[in-house]
Amino acid sequence: MSAFSEAALEKKLSELSNSQQSVQTLSLWLIHHRKHSRPIVTVWERELRKAKPNRKLTFLYLANDVIQNSKRKGPEFTKDFAPVIVEAFKHVSSETDESCKKHLGRVLSIWEERSVYENDVLEQLKQALYGDKKPRKRTYEQIKVDENENCSSLGSPSEPPQTLDLVRALQDLENAASGDAAVRQRIASLPVEVQEVSLLDKITDKESGERLSKMVEDACMLLADYNGRLAAEIDDRKQLTRMLADFLRCQKEALAEKEHKLEVPSVAGVGHGRIF
């Protein structure tokens, strides 16, 4: 991976897209350079405020990925993002539309469920996002369901998704980790030195030890990134299952209502019609 510099980070942030691969690739680079977490957060916040409104949400997706996936290596990013993340939420919320706020709410609900931050920070984030109109405390599943639009006027305990939501969810899974043949091949092709503990006995000098250490670190980063993507895919598939169940229930209810209307003749029609 390339060396860290603020100029390099600025360039990478300017090239950041909202694709999962783009976010995860830059996240991995930042985690690799976690010893520079403070200047990284400083540059991230500065570039976030300079970014166009349609790119600001992607910056928070990047922060989310870095914060969650760096915790296993150390608390640097969780700690250094804490002083700026509330204002970042407030800034993005004020400059984007309601759809973006729903996505921010999803990120916040995940952080709350996984205890990414202490309660006082989570409360500040809620205030930044919702103001005085804080939603009542709900489960993560309820929040996810509420993000979807109603597909009919029929009342139901949870709002089913629109067809477009399902199509997008299915398209997202096309690029899921389990289907990433290139990464699976890279994992399968890892050098035997990083897999066999017994080969440690063959290390005879500092140079070969450092070389093996670098190989192991690269392999660990690759596996950690892939495991994180797999975990995210599992969450996405669970959510899609709920969405499909709600959508199917909605369609069955709509069909039943239509069939009922066809089966029950109009009173006016019976009264004025003639029977031969």
The 8 nearest C-alpha neighbors of each residue, nearest first, counted from 0:
[[1, 2, 28, 31, 3, 217, 32, 27],
 [2, 0, 3, 28, 7, 4, 32, 31],
 [3, 1, 0, 4, 7, 32, 28, 31],
 [4, 2, 1, 7, 32, 5, 8, 35],
 [3, 5, 7, 6, 8, 2, 9, 39],
 [4, 6, 8, 7, 9, 3, 42, 39],
 [5, 7, 9, 4, 8, 10, 3, 11],
 [8, 6, 4, 10, 5, 9, 11, 3],
 [7, 9, 11, 5, 10, 6, 12, 4],
 [8, 10, 6, 12, 7, 11, 5, 13],
 [11, 9, 13, 7, 8, 12, 6, 14],
 [10, 12, 8, 14, 13, 9, 15, 7],
 [13, 11, 15, 9, 14, 10, 8, 46],
 [12, 14, 10, 11, 15, 9, 46, 50],
 [15, 13, 11, 12, 16, 10, 21, 9],
 [16, 14, 12, 13, 21, 11, 22, 17],
 [17, 15, 18, 21, 14, 22, 57, 54],
 [16, 18, 57, 19, 22, 21, 15, 54],
 [19, 17, 21, 20, 16, 22, 15, 57],
 [18, 20, 22, 21, 23, 17, 174, 16],
 [19, 21, 23, 18, 22, 24, 17, 25],
 [22, 20, 24, 18, 19, 23, 16, 15],
 [23, 21, 19, 25, 61, 20, 24, 26],
 [22, 24, 26, 20, 25, 21, 27, 19],
 [23, 25, 21, 27, 26, 22, 20, 28],
 [24, 26, 28, 27, 22, 23, 29, 21],
 [27, 25, 23, 29, 65, 24, 28, 22],
 [26, 28, 30, 24, 25, 29, 23, 31],
 [29, 27, 25, 31, 26, 30, 24, 32],
 [30, 28, 32, 26, 31, 27, 33, 25],
 [31, 29, 33, 27, 32, 28, 69, 26],
 [30, 32, 28, 29, 33, 27, 220, 34],
 [33, 31, 29, 30, 34, 35, 28, 3],
 [34, 32, 30, 36, 35, 31, 29, 75],
 [33, 35, 32, 36, 75, 37, 31, 30],
 [36, 34, 33, 37, 32, 38, 39, 3],
 [35, 37, 33, 39, 34, 38, 76, 40],
 [36, 38, 40, 39, 35, 79, 41, 76],
 [39, 37, 41, 40, 36, 35, 42, 5],
 [38, 40, 36, 42, 37, 41, 43, 35],
 [39, 41, 43, 37, 38, 42, 44, 36],
 [42, 40, 38, 44, 39, 43, 45, 37],
 [41, 43, 45, 39, 44, 40, 46, 38],
 [42, 44, 40, 46, 41, 45, 47, 39],
 [45, 43, 47, 41, 42, 46, 40, 48],
 [46, 44, 42, 47, 48, 43, 41, 49],
 [45, 47, 49, 43, 48, 44, 50, 42],
 [48, 46, 44, 50, 49, 45, 43, 55],
 [47, 49, 46, 45, 50, 44, 90, 55],
 [48, 50, 46, 47, 45, 51, 44, 55],
 [51, 49, 47, 48, 46, 55, 54, 52],
 [50, 52, 54, 53, 55, 49, 48, 47],
 [53, 51, 55, 54, 95, 94, 50, 91],
 [52, 54, 51, 55, 56, 95, 50, 57],
 [55, 53, 52, 57, 51, 56, 50, 58],
 [56, 54, 58, 57, 52, 53, 47, 50],
 [55, 57, 59, 58, 54, 60, 91, 99],
 [58, 56, 60, 55, 59, 17, 54, 61],
 [59, 57, 61, 55, 56, 60, 47, 62],
 [60, 58, 62, 56, 61, 57, 63, 55],
 [61, 59, 57, 63, 58, 62, 64, 56],
 [60, 62, 58, 64, 59, 63, 22, 65],
 [63, 61, 59, 65, 60, 64, 66, 58],
 [62, 64, 60, 66, 61, 65, 59, 67],
 [65, 63, 61, 67, 62, 66, 68, 60],
 [64, 66, 62, 26, 68, 63, 67, 69],
 [67, 65, 63, 77, 69, 64, 76, 68],
 [68, 66, 64, 65, 69, 70, 63, 115],
 [67, 69, 65, 70, 66, 64, 71, 227],
 [70, 68, 72, 71, 66, 67, 65, 30],
 [71, 69, 73, 72, 74, 68, 67, 66],
 [70, 72, 69, 73, 68, 74, 67, 223],
 [71, 73, 70, 69, 74, 68, 30, 75],
 [72, 74, 70, 75, 71, 69, 76, 33],
 [75, 73, 77, 70, 76, 78, 72, 69],
 [76, 74, 78, 77, 73, 79, 36, 33],
 [75, 77, 79, 78, 66, 80, 74, 36],
 [78, 76, 66, 74, 80, 75, 79, 81],
 [77, 79, 76, 75, 81, 80, 74, 82],
 [80, 78, 76, 81, 77, 37, 75, 82],
 [79, 81, 77, 83, 78, 84, 76, 82],
 [80, 82, 78, 84, 79, 83, 77, 85],
 [83, 81, 80, 84, 79, 85, 78, 86],
 [84, 82, 86, 81, 80, 85, 87, 44],
 [83, 85, 87, 81, 86, 80, 82, 88],
 [86, 84, 88, 124, 87, 83, 89, 123],
 [85, 87, 89, 88, 84, 83, 90, 127],
 [88, 86, 84, 90, 85, 89, 83, 91],
 [89, 87, 85, 91, 86, 90, 92, 84],
 [88, 90, 127, 86, 92, 87, 91, 128],
 [89, 91, 87, 93, 88, 92, 86, 94],
 [92, 90, 88, 94, 93, 89, 95, 87],
 [91, 93, 89, 90, 95, 94, 100, 88],
 [94, 92, 90, 91, 95, 89, 96, 88],
 [95, 93, 91, 92, 52, 90, 96, 55],
 [94, 96, 92, 93, 52, 91, 99, 97],
 [97, 95, 99, 98, 100, 94, 92, 93],
 [98, 96, 100, 99, 101, 95, 92, 102],
 [99, 97, 101, 100, 96, 102, 95, 103],
 [98, 100, 102, 101, 97, 96, 95, 103],
 [101, 99, 103, 97, 102, 98, 92, 104],
 [100, 102, 104, 98, 99, 103, 105, 97],
 [103, 101, 105, 99, 104, 100, 106, 98],
 [104, 102, 100, 106, 105, 101, 107, 99],
 [105, 103, 101, 107, 102, 106, 108, 100],
 [104, 106, 102, 108, 103, 107, 101, 109],
 [107, 105, 103, 109, 104, 108, 110, 102],
 [106, 108, 104, 110, 105, 109, 111, 103],
 [107, 109, 111, 105, 110, 106, 104, 112],
 [110, 108, 112, 106, 111, 107, 113, 105],
 [111, 109, 115, 107, 113, 108, 112, 114],
 [110, 112, 108, 114, 109, 113, 107, 115],
 [111, 113, 109, 110, 114, 108, 139, 115],
 [112, 114, 110, 115, 111, 109, 116, 108],
 [115, 113, 111, 116, 112, 110, 117, 118],
 [114, 116, 110, 113, 111, 117, 67, 77],
 [117, 115, 114, 120, 121, 118, 110, 111],
 [116, 118, 119, 120, 121, 114, 115, 111],
 [117, 119, 121, 120, 122, 116, 111, 114],
 [118, 120, 122, 121, 117, 123, 116, 124],
 [121, 119, 123, 122, 118, 117, 116, 124],
 [122, 120, 118, 124, 123, 119, 125, 116],
 [123, 121, 125, 119, 124, 120, 118, 126],
 [122, 124, 126, 120, 121, 125, 127, 119],
 [123, 125, 127, 121, 85, 122, 126, 128],
 [126, 124, 122, 128, 123, 127, 129, 121],
 [125, 127, 130, 123, 129, 124, 128, 122],
 [128, 126, 89, 124, 125, 130, 129, 123],
 [127, 129, 125, 126, 130, 89, 124, 92],
 [128, 130, 126, 133, 132, 125, 127, 131],
 [131, 129, 126, 132, 127, 128, 133, 125],
 [132, 130, 133, 129, 126, 125, 127, 134],
 [133, 131, 130, 129, 134, 126, 128, 135],
 [132, 134, 129, 131, 130, 135, 125, 126],
 [135, 133, 132, 136, 129, 137, 125, 131],
 [134, 136, 137, 133, 132, 138, 142, 125],
 [135, 137, 134, 138, 133, 142, 139, 141],
 [138, 136, 141, 135, 139, 142, 134, 140],
 [137, 139, 141, 140, 142, 136, 112, 108],
 [138, 140, 142, 141, 108, 143, 137, 112],
 [141, 139, 143, 138, 142, 144, 238, 137],
 [142, 140, 144, 138, 143, 139, 145, 137],
 [141, 143, 145, 139, 140, 144, 138, 146],
 [142, 144, 140, 146, 141, 145, 139, 105],
 [145, 143, 141, 146, 142, 147, 140, 158],
 [146, 144, 142, 147, 143, 141, 158, 157],
 [147, 145, 144, 143, 101, 142, 148, 102],
 [148, 146, 160, 145, 144, 159, 158, 149],
 [147, 149, 160, 161, 150, 158, 159, 146],
 [148, 150, 158, 159, 151, 160, 161, 147],
 [149, 151, 161, 159, 160, 148, 152, 249],
 [152, 150, 153, 149, 249, 253, 154, 159],
 [151, 153, 154, 150, 149, 155, 253, 249],
 [154, 152, 151, 155, 253, 249, 252, 150],
 [153, 155, 152, 156, 151, 158, 157, 149],
 [154, 156, 157, 153, 158, 249, 159, 152],
 [155, 157, 158, 154, 159, 245, 144, 153],
 [158, 156, 155, 159, 144, 145, 245, 141],
 [157, 159, 149, 145, 144, 148, 147, 155],
 [160, 158, 245, 246, 149, 150, 157, 147],
 [161, 159, 147, 148, 149, 164, 246, 150],
 [160, 162, 150, 164, 163, 148, 149, 165],
 [161, 163, 165, 164, 166, 160, 150, 246],
 [162, 164, 166, 161, 165, 167, 160, 168],
 [165, 163, 167, 161, 162, 166, 160, 168],
 [166, 164, 168, 162, 163, 167, 169, 161],
 [165, 167, 163, 169, 168, 164, 170, 162],
 [168, 166, 170, 164, 169, 165, 171, 163],
 [167, 169, 165, 171, 170, 166, 164, 172],
 [168, 170, 166, 172, 167, 171, 165, 173],
 [171, 169, 167, 173, 172, 168, 166, 174],
 [172, 170, 168, 173, 169, 174, 167, 175],
 [171, 173, 175, 169, 174, 170, 168, 232],
 [172, 174, 170, 171, 175, 169, 178, 176],
 [175, 173, 172, 171, 178, 176, 179, 170],
 [176, 174, 172, 173, 177, 178, 232, 179],
 [175, 177, 179, 178, 229, 228, 174, 232],
 [178, 176, 175, 179, 229, 180, 232, 183],
 [179, 177, 176, 175, 180, 174, 173, 183],
 [178, 180, 176, 181, 177, 182, 183, 175],
 [181, 179, 183, 182, 178, 184, 177, 176],
 [180, 182, 184, 183, 179, 185, 186, 178],
 [183, 181, 185, 184, 180, 179, 186, 225],
 [184, 182, 180, 186, 185, 181, 187, 179],
 [183, 185, 187, 181, 182, 186, 188, 180],
 [186, 184, 182, 188, 183, 187, 181, 189],
 [187, 185, 183, 188, 189, 184, 182, 222],
 [186, 188, 184, 185, 189, 183, 182, 190],
 [189, 187, 185, 186, 184, 190, 191, 183],
 [188, 190, 186, 187, 185, 191, 193, 218],
 [191, 189, 192, 193, 188, 194, 214, 187],
 [190, 192, 194, 193, 195, 189, 188, 198],
 [191, 193, 190, 194, 195, 198, 211, 196],
 [194, 192, 191, 215, 190, 195, 214, 189],
 [193, 195, 191, 192, 196, 190, 189, 198],
 [194, 196, 197, 192, 198, 193, 191, 199],
 [197, 195, 198, 199, 194, 193, 192, 200],
 [196, 198, 199, 195, 200, 201, 192, 194],
 [197, 199, 200, 196, 201, 195, 192, 202],
 [200, 198, 201, 197, 202, 196, 195, 192],
 [199, 201, 198, 202, 197, 203, 196, 195],
 [200, 202, 199, 198, 203, 197, 207, 204],
 [203, 201, 200, 199, 204, 208, 207, 198],
 [202, 204, 201, 207, 205, 208, 200, 206],
 [205, 203, 206, 207, 202, 208, 209, 201],
 [206, 204, 208, 207, 209, 203, 202, 210],
 [205, 207, 209, 208, 204, 210, 211, 203],
 [208, 206, 210, 209, 205, 204, 211, 202],
 [207, 209, 205, 211, 206, 210, 202, 212],
 [210, 208, 212, 206, 211, 207, 205, 213],
 [209, 211, 207, 213, 208, 212, 206, 214],
 [210, 212, 214, 208, 213, 209, 207, 215],
 [213, 211, 209, 215, 210, 214, 208, 216],
 [214, 212, 216, 210, 211, 215, 217, 209],
 [213, 215, 211, 217, 212, 216, 218, 210],
 [214, 216, 218, 212, 213, 217, 193, 219],
 [215, 217, 213, 219, 218, 214, 212, 220],
 [216, 218, 220, 214, 219, 215, 213, 221],
 [219, 217, 215, 221, 216, 220, 222, 214],
 [220, 218, 216, 222, 221, 217, 223, 215],
 [221, 219, 223, 217, 218, 222, 224, 216],
 [220, 222, 218, 224, 219, 223, 225, 217],
 [223, 221, 225, 219, 224, 220, 226, 218],
 [224, 222, 220, 226, 225, 221, 219, 227],
 [223, 225, 227, 221, 222, 226, 220, 228],
 [226, 224, 222, 228, 227, 223, 229, 221],
 [227, 225, 229, 223, 228, 224, 222, 230],
 [228, 226, 224, 230, 225, 229, 223, 231],
 [227, 229, 231, 225, 226, 230, 176, 232],
 [228, 230, 232, 226, 231, 227, 176, 225],
 [231, 229, 227, 233, 232, 228, 226, 234],
 [230, 232, 228, 234, 229, 233, 235, 227],
 [233, 231, 229, 235, 234, 230, 236, 228],
 [232, 234, 236, 230, 235, 231, 237, 229],
 [233, 235, 231, 237, 232, 236, 238, 230],
 [236, 234, 232, 238, 233, 237, 239, 231],
 [235, 237, 239, 233, 238, 234, 232, 240],
 [238, 236, 240, 234, 239, 235, 233, 241],
 [237, 239, 235, 241, 236, 240, 242, 234],
 [240, 238, 242, 236, 241, 237, 243, 235],
 [239, 241, 237, 243, 238, 242, 236, 244],
 [242, 240, 244, 238, 239, 243, 245, 237],
 [241, 243, 239, 245, 240, 244, 246, 238],
 [242, 244, 246, 240, 245, 241, 247, 239],
 [245, 243, 241, 247, 242, 246, 248, 240],
 [246, 244, 159, 248, 242, 243, 247, 249],
 [245, 247, 243, 249, 159, 248, 244, 242],
 [248, 246, 250, 244, 249, 245, 243, 251],
 [249, 247, 251, 245, 246, 250, 244, 252],
 [248, 250, 246, 252, 247, 251, 245, 253],
 [249, 251, 253, 247, 252, 248, 254, 246],
 [252, 250, 254, 248, 253, 249, 255, 247],
 [251, 253, 255, 249, 250, 254, 248, 256],
 [252, 254, 250, 256, 251, 255, 249, 257],
 [255, 253, 251, 257, 256, 252, 250, 258],
 [254, 256, 252, 258, 253, 257, 251, 259],
 [255, 257, 259, 253, 254, 258, 252, 260],
 [258, 256, 254, 260, 259, 255, 253, 261],
 [259, 257, 261, 255, 260, 256, 254, 262],
 [258, 260, 256, 262, 257, 261, 255, 263],
 [261, 259, 257, 258, 263, 262, 256, 264],
 [260, 262, 258, 259, 263, 257, 264, 256],
 [261, 263, 259, 260, 258, 264, 257, 265],
 [262, 264, 260, 261, 259, 265, 258, 266],
 [265, 263, 262, 266, 268, 261, 269, 260],
 [264, 266, 268, 267, 269, 263, 270, 260],
 [267, 265, 269, 268, 270, 264, 271, 263],
 [268, 266, 270, 265, 269, 271, 272, 264],
 [267, 269, 265, 266, 270, 271, 272, 264],
 [270, 268, 266, 272, 267, 271, 265, 264],
 [269, 271, 267, 268, 272, 266, 273, 265],
 [272, 270, 268, 269, 267, 273, 266, 274],
 [271, 273, 269, 268, 270, 274, 267, 275],
 [274, 272, 275, 271, 269, 270, 268, 267],
 [273, 275, 272, 269, 271, 270, 268, 264],
 [274, 273, 272, 269, 271, 270, 268, 264]]
